[in-house]
Amino acid sequence: MSNTPKIGDTDLAELLARAGRRIRVGIVGGGTDSVIGGIHMLTHRVDGLAELVAGAMSIDEAVALSSAEAQLISPERRYTDWRRMLEAERIREDGIDAVIIATPPQVHAEPAIAFLEAGIHVFCEKPLASNVEEAERLREAADASSALLALNHCYSGYPMVREAKALIEQGKLGAITLVEGEYGVGVGALLREPEGDAPKHWHFRPGPMGKAVVLGEIGSHLHHLAEFVVGDRVRDVRAELQTIAPRREVFDNAYLSIGFEGGAVGRLWSSYVAAGQEHGLRLRVYGSEASLAWSQETPEELRILYPDNGAQIITRGSANVTAAARDATRIPPGHPEGYVLAFANLYREFFAALLARLTGDSAAARVDGWLPTAEDGVQTLRLIRAAEQSNGEDTRVALSSV
């Protein structure tokens, strides 16, 4: 396996050399008070395609400044408000090319739209926004902008997830009939509410996303994974949403019966109260000729099951995988890659596309169909709204109607 990083036929080292510099990145959120910030700090640096040069890393001024200092950001580019960062960076000769939005979902749309309107590329945490209307405004801004928007559904970066998608596209499973997905976790503060007046995590406080936060946080990953692998959109949903943990004010368990536009049917289960499960993201897809199964806790393997010929286990990095899986693979077989490099694959594709734009190479680093988009984000917010309506009215709801 070559040590030269590539995406398809694109040599990233050559692309970086032609650009003459790394992508200059700023970040909104992601400070030391952030749950996901540390992962962003690690994964955006994996391929050496970008450098973090500016940040408004928290709404807490002290945390914002100390977090930026810890990242060795120059003092004049440590901001306490994303608006100040945008105003200053857009007029700098060496201003940022792209921004990472790593805030809670209610603080995605406004900054993302503003940066897109300024021609600055956006890598946004999921879910795209806190409601359908915000998500649609953000999609419209992305469509109108010369800048690229990517959405961080990091599990789509796993090589074996991409292998699954490629095999389905090649018709190896036949016509897709059934889709079964689950994302059930149940550890620590997710499983139980704090005692007395102890503060609750924002996941479990009713807020801009309403009571269905479980669908926005972990359910959004499950929904995107199912659509990404199957290559089809969810058409309608019938939902049962429950609150299981005592004293909890939001739904923490969700069963969704879904129908796809292409005719397949399925079930998606998202839960914070699956006691003892550390992660629990799994997907099974059944076709007329075969089925496949993938689990995030054993991500190096993809199981293909045939009705009359038993099971085949495909492992990451093996000689018989598709080009889609090879392009997402970084190290030799037998050396597990895992979550960090799957996450980093999205950053690699995002930054490669931006370097291609800098060099005027429109054919380099094509990421069509791989990077999650604003449209993917809108679909998730529509699913969440349809699920809430279905739960309230005890009926099946079409996503196109909400």
N, C-alpha and C positions, 0 to 999 in steps of 0.2 A: 504494500500500500504506500502511495506517495506521501511524502511529508509536506508537499506543497499544497496549501489549502485551495480547494476548488469548489465551485458550485456548477455542476454540469461541466461545460467546456470552458468555464471562466476561471482563469488563474488569478486568484485574489491578490497574490503578491505583485504580479505584473500590473493589475488594475490599480493597486495602491501606489506603485512606483510612478505610473503615468499621471495619477492625480497629484502627486508630489506632497501630499499631506494626508493626515487622518481626518475623519469627519469630526467636526467640533460640536460637542453635545452639551446641552444644559439639562437640568432636571427640576421638575416641580414636585415637591414631596420627596419621599424616599429617605428622609433623615433618620437619625438614631431613634426616633420615636415611631418609626414605621415598621410594620410587620414584614413587608415585602422589599423594603429598600435595600437591605443587605444583599439579597439575591440579584437585584438590578446592578448594584455596584460591582458584583463579581462577574455576572454573565455578559455585560456589555463590553467587557475588556478582554474576553477570552481570545478573540482572533486578532487583537491589536489593530482593528480597523477604525477605532474611534478614541477620542480622548475627552474626558469630562472637564469642561473649562468654566462652567457657570452653574449656579444653583440657587433656587429659592426652596429650601429643603424642608420647611415646616411652617405652620402658621404661628408657632411659638418662636418669637424672635431669637431668643437665646439658643434654642435648639437649631434653628436655621443656620445661624452663624457658626456654631461649634461643629455642626455636621459638615458644612462646607470647608471649614478649616481642616477637619480630619481627612477630607478628600484632597487636600493640598490645592484647593481652588484659590486663585489670587484674591487678596482682600477686596479689591474693587469689583470683583465679580461674585461676591457672596451677598445675595439679596435676601430681603425679608418679605418680599411680596413678588409674585410672578409677574404682575403688571410692570413693576419697576424693571424686572429682568428683561421683559420683552422690549420695553421702551429703550433701554440702554443697549441691548444686544443687536437690535435691528439696525442701529446706525454705526456700529463699530465696523471697521474694515475687517477685523478678524472675528466678527460675531458668529454666534452659533448657527450651524446648518440644520440641527435637529434638536428636538426636546423630548424628554421622557416624562410622561405624566404618570406619577406613581402615588396618587392621592386617593381618598375614598371616592366612590362613583359619583356622588353629588358634586364633586369638584373636578369632574372630567370635562364637561361640555364647554364651559366658558373659556378656560385657558386654551383648550385644544382648538376651538374655533378661532380664537384670537391669533394663535401662532400660525395656523393654516392660512388665515387671511394675510398674514405678513410674509407668506412664502416659506415658512420654516416647517420642515418635516416633523411629523408627530408619531411617536411610539407610545401608545396609550394602554394603561392597565385595563383589564376587564372588570365588570361589565362596562360597555361603552359609555353608558350614562345611567341616570337614576330613573328615567322613564322614557316612553316611546317618543314623546315630543322632542325632548332634548336629543335623543339619538338621531332622529330624523334631521334636526337642524345641523347636527354634526356631520352627518352623511352629506347633506347639501353643501356644507362648507368644504368638505373633502373633494366632492365632485367639481366644485368651482375653482379649487386651488390648483396651482402648479405643483404644490408640495404633496408628498406621499403620506398617507396615514396607515399605520399598521396597528393591529389590536393584539394584545398579549394573551393569546390562548396557547400557552407554552407546551401543552401536551401534544399538540400537533407537530412539534419538532422532533419527536422520537422516531428513530429510523424504522422501527417495526410498525409504528402507526402509519408511516408513509408507505411501507410495504403493503399493509392491509389495503390502503386506498388504491395503490397501483394495481393490486391483484383484482380488486373489484372492478376497476376501470377496464381491465383486460378481459373481464367476463369469466374469471376463473371460478366464481361461485354460482354462475348462472344468474337468473333473475332474482333480485333481492326480495325476500318475502317477510322476514322478521328481524327486528333489531331490539336487543336487550342491553340496557346500560345501567350502571349503578355507581354512585359515588357516596358511600356511607362511611362517615368517620364518627368516632366516639371516644375522645380522650380529653382529659383536663377540663378547661373552662368551656369547651364546646358541649360537653355532656351535661354539665350542671350549672345552674345559676348561682352566682355568689350569694353568700349569706348576708342578711341584714342590709345595711346601707352601702356595702362595698360597690365600687363603680362597675358598671357593666361595659363590656366591649361594645363598640358601635355596631357590630354585627347583630347584636341582640337588643338593640334599642329601636323602637319604631321611629322611622325617620323618612327621608325623601323617597326611599325605595319601598315604603309601606311595610306590611308584615311578611312579605314573601322574600326576605333577605336570603334564605337558604337557596333559593333559585337563582338569585343574582350572584352569589359568591361561588358556591360549588356547582350548583345546577347549570350555570352558564358554561362552565367547562365541559360538563357532560353533554349538553345540547350541542355545543360546537363540535366536540369530538365525534358525535354520532353523524352529524351532517357532513363533516369533513371526510370521514372514512367512507360513508355510503355514497357521497356525491349527490345528495338530494336534500331538499328542504322539507321541514315539518309543515304539514298542511293544517292540521287541527289537533286539538287536545281535549281530553277529559281528565280533570284533576281532582285529587283528594289531598288537601293540605292540613297538617295537624300540628298542634303544639303539645309536645310530650313532656318536656322537662318542667317540673313544678315551678311556678312563679315566673315563667318565661312569657314575654309579651309579644313574641313573634312566632311564626311558623318555623319549626325546626325539623320537619319531616314532610316529604312530598312524593306522592306517587302520581306519575303522569302516564296516561294511556295516549299514545300519539299515532297519527296517520301521516305518511309521507306523500308528497305530490305524485311520486311514481307508483304508488299503490301499496308499498310495504307498510306494515303496522309494527308497533313496538311499545315498550315500556321503559320509562326512565325513572329511577328512584334516587332521590337526593336526601341525605340525612346527616344531622349533627349528633344523633343519639344512637348510633350503631355501636353500642358499648364494646370497647376493646379494639375496634378496628382503627389502625393508625392512619390509613389513607383510603383504601377501598375503591379506587377508580378502576372499573372494568367495563369492557365492551365485548359483546358477542353479536355477530351478524350472520344470518342464515340466508342461503340462497336455494334455488331449485336444484343445484348440483352439489353444493358443499357449504361448509360454514367455517367461520374463523373466530378466534377468541384471543383477546389481549388483556393483560393486567398491568397497571402501572407499578405494582410492587415486584413484578418479575418482567421488566420491560424489554429484556434482551431476547425474548422468545415470542413468536407468533405461532399459534396452533391452527393448522388447517385440518378440518375433519371431513372425511368422505364417507358417504353412506355404505359403500361396499369395500373400501380399501383402507379403512382405519384412519389413523391420524398421522399427520406430518408436522414435525416441529422445525420451523425455520428460525435460525439464530442470527442475530445481528453480526454483520461482517462476513457471513459465509459467502461462498462463491456463487450460489444460485439466487441471490436476492436481485431485485429489480434496480434499475438506475436510480429510482427515487430514494430507495433505502441506502444505496451506496453513497449518494451525494450528502446524506445526512449523517453518515458514519465518519468518525474522526480517528479512532484508534483501533488496533487489531482485535480480532475475536479473542475472547477469554479475559479481556480487561474491561470490566463493566464501565459504561459511560454514564448513564443515569440522568437524573433530572436536570442537573446544572448544564450539561451539554445540550440537552433537548431545548432548554430555555435559550441557551446561547445560539442555537441554530436559527431562531427567529431573528435575533440581533444580527447575525452574520448575513442573512439574506436582506434584511433592511438596509444595513450599512453598505453592502455590496451594490444594491440598487442606487443608493445615493452617490457612491463613488462613480458608478457608470454614468450618472447624470453629469457629474463634474467633468468627466473626460469626454462627454458627448458620445459615448458608446451605448447606443440605444439597444443593441443586441446582447450586451453583456449582462450576466447575472439576472436572467429572467426569473421572476418569482411568481408569475401568474399562477393562481390556484394553490399556492403554498402559504403565503402570508395571510393571516386573517384580516379582514377588511371592515370598513364601517358598515357595509351591508350585512355582514355576519353579526355585527353588534346590534343592528336594528332588529334582525330576526329574533335574537335572544330576548330583547325587551318586549317584542310582540308576544313571544311565547309566555313570558312571565305574566303579562297583562291578561292574556287569554286564559292562563291557568287560574289566576285569581277570579276571573269572571266565571269560569267553569265551576270552581269550588263553591262560589257564592250562589250560583243558580242551579247547580246539580245538573249540568248539561254539557254536551260537547260543543266546543267553540272553535270556529275557524280563525286562524291567525290574521287572515285578510280582513276580518270584520272589526278588529280592535284598533 
